[in-house]
Amino acid sequence: MKSYTYRWSCLMTVLCLALPATSFAQSPAISPITSKVKNVPGQFFSINDHGTPSGFTRGSIDPNVFKHYQGINRHPTLNSAFFLSKSGDSGSPPAVLGVYISGEHGTRQMNHNLWAKSATNTHGTHPSGSAYTYWEDTKNSTCDHFGGLQAAGKVLAVAAEACSGGTHGNSARVYLYYVHNTYWPIAIDITADGQSGQDSLGIGYSTAGAAGIIEDSDNLYTVMVFANGNKKVAFRQFELSGYTMTATGGWRTYTTPTNQSNGWETGTGAHQALNLIRQDDDTLFVAGTQRGVLQSDYMFLYRVSGLGYNSSGHLYGAPTLSYQGKRHIYCTNWENTGSRMCDLAAAAGFYVANGASGNTHGELILLASAHDDDKGPSSNLAPITEFRNKNVRTIDSGYGDCGTSSWATLYDDDHMDGDRNITITEYNSDREDFKYLHNSTIDFGDKASAISYCIRPGCTMTAYNNSGYGSSTITITGSGSGTFGYDNDLKRSSGGYYRTNWSSKGDKISSIKITCP
């Protein structure tokens, strides 16, 4: 018997009003492979090492210092929905969570929501707009621990540990949900190893810290688990038919090296998330996150080789993961409040935002949450921090247009390297306090040394010397399919994507806005 626990405190009528009227409209068909990235290593190593936070109001299940958030990913077809997981105990059960953020409807990148317009306190206010936990599935506490997760195509995969019903040494499982074009995940029956109608899949180990999933072709998916005390990475393919997934073969396993210089730390420093990413030439990569022994946050990249597909599209071979490198990620760019906007010892995950030129031009983005909601800027507010590319067009010139929301990112350092950044979007331009950057959560007035942007046709971004939108200094009007650009050094104007001469503009921007018809 499958069990579902839903949070009704917002009332169903309120939820129905809050969700967009087009929520359940048919999305474009996935044909045949979704979310490819033109240059995975290039994008991975150009992701900003500082992110911009959003947030949501937690649900009835309260994460705490011991039973905290474990995984996060964005819905593959409904961008206003996010999935999280957490471990649990009798007072705070383990759960898979659905989070709805109204301002994200239809967007590729996130519209950040924590700086309320004209608020007295702009240091991490509650979200401007609907942002809350709307769905919670505890599985009747069948497992003690839900770990890293990933959603791709039509399916969400969630790792779980210490699950009842498993024999000693075989209590780790993977749960699969059908999520295509629906906010309400539907449990998938799994057929494998001579058994049918299983609500989850045994891994063959006692632990499964993280799960990844990738769409191989229409209705064929490869599931990946990080198992056996972080010593095994196992791959297995399944075919989806309705709400049932059937294994096309057995597990194909890679044993991780004991050499920690290759990224495979164990214990408390092990990967909390491992996600699959497909390059446009069909090369598979694995991206992981961890918080190391020195309490620093890192993301890692591995290349997968040794796997292939036969004439039926079924997976074969023996996997090998080769270490490509790591990046230091910073989670503490709120002011000196002691709060963390994320924690890679807790929830993190990668997703690919598709470019307008087609599914082979995606943008690789890292999402992360705090350890628990009490580590955010205020009680009951759980952060979601987005780490985006400095400018995806510098890596993939065919990325496409700006989508449905213009954006601009200001960087504290020239060449968009290191230190803080702050992103304004078309959505939050009129809702949040970019009229006074000195008052923003990270005190960004007169700090910008570089800028990147994409302004869609008909919209205009204006940056001002003075607070309160006084004395314009930079103006960009979107044209064509959208105007991408950047300037690496606003003090000396080292030139940018369009060679705009903005000399002597560095450390002079005190307010910024984006206006659209």
C-alpha positions in Angstrom: 0.0 0.0 0.0 1.5 3.3 -1.1 1.1 6.2 1.4 1.0 9.9 0.7 0.9 12.7 3.2 -0.2 16.1 1.8 -0.1 19.4 3.5 -3.5 21.0 3.5 -2.9 24.0 5.8 -3.0 26.3 2.8 -6.4 24.8 1.9 -6.9 23.2 -1.5 -8.9 26.2 -2.8 -6.0 28.5 -2.0 -3.5 26.1 -3.7 -5.7 25.8 -6.8 -5.8 29.6 -7.0 -2.1 29.9 -6.4 -1.1 27.5 -9.1 -1.2 29.0 -12.6 -4.3 28.2 -14.7 -2.0 26.6 -17.3 -0.3 24.3 -14.8 -1.7 21.1 -16.2 -1.7 22.1 -19.9 0.2 19.8 -22.2 3.9 20.7 -22.5 5.9 20.2 -25.7 6.7 16.5 -26.2 10.2 15.3 -25.1 11.7 14.0 -28.3 13.7 12.1 -27.9 16.4 13.2 -25.4 16.0 16.2 -23.1 18.4 18.7 -21.6 21.7 18.3 -23.4 24.6 20.7 -22.7 27.0 21.8 -25.5 30.1 21.8 -23.4 29.7 20.2 -19.9 33.2 20.9 -18.6 33.2 24.4 -20.0 30.0 25.3 -18.3 30.9 23.5 -15.1 34.0 25.5 -14.7 32.3 28.8 -15.5 29.5 28.5 -12.9 29.6 31.4 -10.5 31.1 30.4 -7.2 28.7 32.7 -5.4 25.0 32.3 -5.8 21.8 34.4 -5.4 19.3 33.1 -2.8 15.5 32.6 -3.1 13.4 31.0 -0.4 10.2 29.3 0.6 8.2 28.8 3.7 8.7 25.3 5.1 5.8 22.8 5.5 4.6 20.9 8.5 7.7 18.8 8.6 10.4 20.8 10.3 14.0 20.0 9.4 16.5 20.3 12.2 20.2 20.2 12.9 20.2 16.3 12.9 17.4 15.6 10.4 18.0 18.0 7.6 17.4 18.7 3.9 19.3 16.1 1.8 18.6 16.8 -1.9 17.1 19.4 -4.2 16.2 19.5 -7.9 13.9 21.5 -10.2 10.8 20.1 -11.8 11.8 19.2 -15.4 8.6 20.6 -17.1 7.0 22.9 -14.5 9.6 25.5 -13.5 7.6 26.8 -10.6 8.0 23.5 -8.7 11.0 22.1 -6.9 11.7 18.8 -5.1 13.5 18.4 -1.9 14.2 15.4 0.4 15.2 15.1 4.1 16.2 12.5 6.7 14.0 11.9 9.7 13.1 10.7 13.2 9.9 10.3 15.2 9.6 14.0 15.7 10.5 15.0 12.1 9.8 12.2 9.7 11.8 11.6 6.5 10.0 12.9 3.5 10.1 13.8 -0.2 8.8 17.4 -0.6 7.2 19.5 -3.3 7.8 23.3 -3.2 5.9 25.8 -5.2 7.3 29.3 -6.0 4.9 31.4 -8.0 7.5 33.8 -9.4 9.3 30.9 -11.2 6.4 30.0 -13.5 7.8 29.7 -17.1 11.3 30.9 -16.2 14.6 29.2 -17.1 16.7 30.8 -14.4 15.4 31.7 -11.0 13.7 35.0 -10.2 15.0 35.7 -6.7 12.5 36.6 -4.1 14.0 37.6 -0.7 14.3 41.4 -1.0 10.9 42.9 -0.5 10.4 46.3 -2.1 10.6 49.2 0.3 10.9 46.9 3.3 12.4 48.3 6.5 14.5 45.2 6.8 16.0 44.1 3.5 18.3 41.5 5.0 16.5 38.4 3.9 12.8 39.1 4.1 10.2 36.4 3.5 9.4 35.7 -0.2 7.6 38.3 -2.1 4.8 36.1 -3.6 3.7 32.6 -3.0 6.5 30.2 -2.0 5.7 27.3 0.2 5.8 23.5 0.6 2.7 22.0 -0.9 3.3 18.3 -1.0 5.0 15.9 1.5 5.3 12.1 1.1 6.7 10.4 4.2 6.1 6.8 2.9 4.8 6.1 6.4 8.4 6.4 7.7 9.3 3.3 5.8 12.8 4.6 5.5 14.9 6.6 7.9 16.6 8.7 5.4 15.8 10.2 2.0 19.0 11.3 0.2 20.1 13.0 -3.0 17.6 13.1 -5.9 17.2 14.2 -9.5 14.4 14.7 -12.0 14.7 14.2 -15.7 12.2 13.9 -18.5 9.1 12.4 -16.8 10.7 10.8 -13.8 12.0 11.8 -10.3 14.5 9.4 -8.6 15.1 9.6 -4.9 17.6 7.6 -2.9 16.6 6.1 0.5 18.4 4.3 3.4 17.5 2.2 6.4 14.2 1.0 4.8 12.1 -1.6 6.4 11.5 -4.9 4.5 15.1 -5.2 3.3 17.4 -7.9 4.5 20.5 -7.0 6.5 22.9 -5.2 4.2 20.1 -4.6 1.6 18.0 -1.9 3.2 18.8 0.9 0.7 16.3 1.6 -2.0 15.4 4.0 -4.8 11.9 5.5 -5.2 10.7 6.7 -8.6 7.8 9.1 -9.3 6.1 10.1 -12.5 6.1 13.9 -12.6 5.5 14.9 -16.3 3.3 18.0 -16.4 1.9 17.5 -12.9 2.7 19.2 -9.6 1.6 16.0 -7.8 4.1 13.2 -8.1 2.7 9.7 -8.8 4.5 6.7 -7.4 5.9 4.4 -10.1 5.6 0.6 -9.9 9.0 -1.1 -10.6 9.5 -4.4 -12.3 13.0 -5.9 -11.8 14.8 -9.0 -10.5 11.8 -11.3 -11.0 9.4 -9.1 -9.0 6.7 -6.8 -10.3 4.6 -4.0 -8.7 7.4 -2.9 -6.3 6.9 0.6 -4.9 10.7 1.0 -4.8 13.9 -0.8 -6.0 16.4 -2.6 -3.8 20.0 -1.5 -4.4 21.8 -4.5 -2.8 23.5 -2.4 -0.2 22.8 -0.9 3.2 23.2 2.7 2.1 22.2 4.9 -0.9 23.2 8.4 -0.3 22.2 9.9 -3.6 20.4 9.1 -6.9 20.6 10.5 -10.4 18.6 9.9 -13.5 19.0 10.7 -17.2 16.7 10.2 -20.2 18.5 7.9 -22.8 15.7 8.0 -25.4 12.0 8.3 -25.4 10.8 6.4 -22.2 14.2 4.8 -21.6 16.0 6.1 -18.4 19.3 5.3 -16.7 19.1 5.5 -12.9 22.4 6.0 -11.0 22.9 5.4 -7.2 25.8 6.3 -4.9 25.8 3.3 -2.6 27.7 1.1 -0.1 29.1 3.8 2.1 30.0 6.0 -0.9 32.1 3.3 -2.4 30.0 2.3 -5.4 28.3 4.1 -8.2 25.8 1.8 -9.9 23.9 2.3 -13.1 20.8 0.6 -14.3 18.4 1.3 -17.2 14.6 1.2 -17.1 11.8 1.5 -19.6 8.8 3.6 -18.7 5.3 2.5 -19.7 2.5 4.5 -18.1 3.2 4.4 -14.3 5.5 1.4 -14.5 9.2 1.1 -15.1 10.8 -2.2 -16.1 14.5 -2.9 -15.8 16.2 -3.6 -19.2 19.2 -5.2 -17.5 21.1 -5.5 -14.2 23.2 -3.1 -12.2 26.5 -1.9 -13.8 28.8 -0.8 -11.0 31.9 1.4 -10.7 34.0 1.1 -7.5 35.2 4.5 -6.4 39.0 5.0 -5.8 40.3 5.4 -2.3 42.5 8.3 -3.4 40.8 11.3 -2.0 42.7 13.6 -4.4 40.3 12.3 -7.0 37.3 13.7 -5.2 36.0 10.5 -3.5 36.1 11.5 0.1 34.2 9.3 2.5 32.5 9.7 5.8 31.1 13.2 6.6 32.9 14.6 3.5 31.3 12.3 1.0 29.2 13.5 -1.9 25.7 14.5 -0.8 24.5 14.7 -4.4 25.5 13.0 -7.6 23.6 13.9 -10.8 23.8 12.8 -14.4 24.4 15.3 -17.2 24.4 14.6 -21.0 26.6 16.5 -23.4 25.4 17.1 -27.0 27.7 14.4 -28.3 26.0 12.0 -25.9 28.9 11.8 -23.5 27.7 11.3 -20.0 29.1 13.3 -17.0 28.4 13.0 -13.3 28.4 16.2 -11.2 28.6 15.9 -7.4 28.6 18.2 -4.3 30.1 17.8 -0.9 31.3 19.8 2.1 34.8 18.6 2.9 36.7 17.9 6.1 37.7 21.6 6.3 34.1 22.7 6.2 34.4 24.1 2.7 31.8 23.6 0.0 32.9 22.0 -3.3 31.4 20.6 -6.5 33.1 17.9 -8.6 32.9 16.7 -12.2 33.4 13.2 -13.5 33.3 11.8 -17.1 31.5 8.5 -17.6 33.0 6.0 -20.1 32.5 2.3 -20.9 28.7 2.5 -21.3 26.8 2.2 -24.6 23.5 1.4 -26.2 22.5 -1.5 -28.4 20.1 -1.3 -31.4 17.1 -1.4 -29.0 18.5 1.5 -27.1 19.3 -0.7 -24.1 22.3 0.1 -21.9 25.4 -2.2 -21.9 29.0 -2.1 -20.8 31.0 -1.5 -17.7 31.1 2.1 -16.3 34.3 4.0 -15.4 34.3 7.5 -13.9 37.3 9.7 -14.5 37.9 12.8 -12.3 37.7 16.1 -14.3 38.2 18.6 -11.4 36.5 20.5 -8.7 35.3 24.0 -7.8 35.1 25.8 -4.5 31.6 27.1 -3.9 30.8 29.8 -1.4 27.5 29.7 0.7 28.0 32.7 3.0 27.4 35.9 1.2 24.7 37.2 3.4 26.0 39.9 5.6 27.6 39.2 8.9 24.5 37.6 10.4 26.0 34.1 10.7 23.4 32.6 8.4 24.2 30.4 5.5 22.4 30.7 2.2 23.3 27.1 1.4 25.3 24.1 2.8 26.6 21.4 0.5 26.7 19.0 3.4 23.0 19.1 3.0 20.8 19.6 -0.1 22.3 20.4 -3.6 21.6 19.3 -7.1 22.2 20.2 -10.8 19.7 20.8 -13.5 19.8 21.9 -17.1 17.8 24.9 -18.3 17.1 24.4 -22.0 18.1 27.1 -24.5 15.7 28.3 -27.2 17.7 26.9 -30.1 16.8 23.3 -29.0 17.6 20.7 -26.4 21.2 20.6 -27.4 21.8 24.1 -26.0 21.2 23.8 -22.3 22.6 25.8 -19.3 24.1 23.9 -16.4 22.9 25.3 -13.1 23.6 24.3 -9.5 20.9 24.6 -6.8 21.5 24.3 -3.1 19.6 24.7 0.1 20.6 25.4 3.7 21.1 22.5 6.2 17.7 23.3 7.7 15.4 26.3 7.7 16.8 27.7 11.0 20.1 28.3 9.2 18.5 30.8 6.8 17.9 34.5 7.3 14.7 34.0 9.4 12.8 31.2 11.1 10.7 28.9 8.9 12.3 30.3 5.7 14.3 27.7 3.8 16.7 29.1 1.2 17.1 27.9 -2.4 20.3 29.4 -3.8 21.0 29.3 -7.5 24.6 29.2 -9.0 24.4 30.2 -12.6 26.9 30.6 -15.4 28.8 33.9 -15.7 27.4 34.1 -19.2 26.4 30.9 -21.0 26.9 32.4 -24.4 30.7 32.6 -23.8 30.7 28.8 -23.6 27.9 28.0 -26.1 27.4 30.7 -28.7 24.2 29.0 -29.9 22.5 29.0 -26.6 19.5 31.0 -27.8 17.3 33.8 -26.6 16.6 35.1 -23.1 13.5 33.1 -22.6 10.6 34.7 -20.7 12.6 36.8 -18.3 15.4 39.4 -18.8 18.2 39.3 -16.3 21.4 41.1 -15.3 24.1 40.0 -12.9 26.5 42.4 -11.1 29.8 41.1 -9.9 31.9 42.5 -7.0 35.2 41.5 -8.8 36.3 42.2 -12.3 36.3 39.4 -14.9 33.3 38.0 -13.0 35.7 36.0 -10.8 35.3 35.2 -7.1 33.5 37.1 -4.4 29.9 38.2 -4.4 27.3 38.7 -7.2 23.7 39.8 -7.3 21.1 39.0 -10.0 18.1 41.1 -10.9 15.4 39.7 -13.2 12.5 41.1 -15.0 10.2 39.5 -12.4 11.8 40.9 -9.3 12.7 44.3 -10.7 9.5 45.9 -9.5 9.0 43.7 -6.4 12.3 43.9 -4.6 14.7 46.5 -3.3 17.2 47.0 -6.2 16.3 50.7 -6.0 18.7 50.9 -3.1 21.5 48.4 -3.6 23.2 49.7 -0.4 20.2 48.2 1.5 20.2 44.8 -0.3 20.9 41.6 1.6 24.6 41.7 0.7 25.1 45.5 0.6 25.9 45.8 -3.1 25.8 49.6 -3.5 28.8 51.0 -5.5 30.3 47.5 -5.6 29.8 46.3 -9.2 33.1 45.8 -11.1 31.7 43.6 -13.9 28.3 42.8 -15.5 26.6 40.1 -17.6 23.1 40.3 -18.9 20.4 39.1 -21.3 17.6 41.5 -22.1 14.7 40.3 -24.2 13.2 42.3 -27.0 11.2 45.3 -25.9 12.8 45.4 -22.4 15.4 47.8 -21.1 17.9 47.5 -18.3 19.1 50.7 -16.7 21.8 51.0 -14.1 22.2 54.3 -12.1 24.9 56.1 -10.3 22.6 57.1 -7.5 20.2 55.3 -5.2 16.5 55.7 -6.0 17.1 55.4 -9.8 19.1 58.7 -10.2 21.6 59.5 -12.9 21.5 56.7 -15.4 25.0 55.4 -16.3 24.4 52.1 -18.3 21.4 51.4 -20.6 20.8 48.2 -22.6 17.7 47.7 -24.8 16.8 44.2 -25.9 16.6 43.5 -29.6 16.4 40.6 -32.1 16.0 37.4 -30.1 17.5 39.0 -27.0 20.6 40.9 -26.3 23.3 38.9 -24.5 26.4 40.7 -23.3 29.0 41.3 -20.6 31.8 43.6 -19.5 34.6 42.1 -17.6 36.0 45.3 -16.1 33.7 48.3 -15.6 36.5 50.4 -14.1 38.8 50.1 -17.2 36.3 48.7 -19.7 38.3 45.7 -20.8 35.6 45.1 -23.4 32.8 42.7 -23.5 30.7 40.5 -25.7 29.6 43.5 -27.7 32.7 45.6 -27.0 30.7 48.2 -25.2 32.8 51.0 -23.9 31.7 51.6 -20.3 35.0 52.9 -19.0 35.0 54.4 -15.5 31.6 52.7 -14.6 33.1 50.4 -12.0 32.1 50.7 -8.3 29.5 53.3 -9.2 26.1 51.5 -9.6 23.8 52.2 -6.7 20.5 51.1 -8.2 19.3 49.0 -11.2 16.0 48.1 -12.9 14.6 46.2 -15.8 11.5 47.6 -17.5 9.3 45.8 -20.0 6.1 46.6 -21.8 
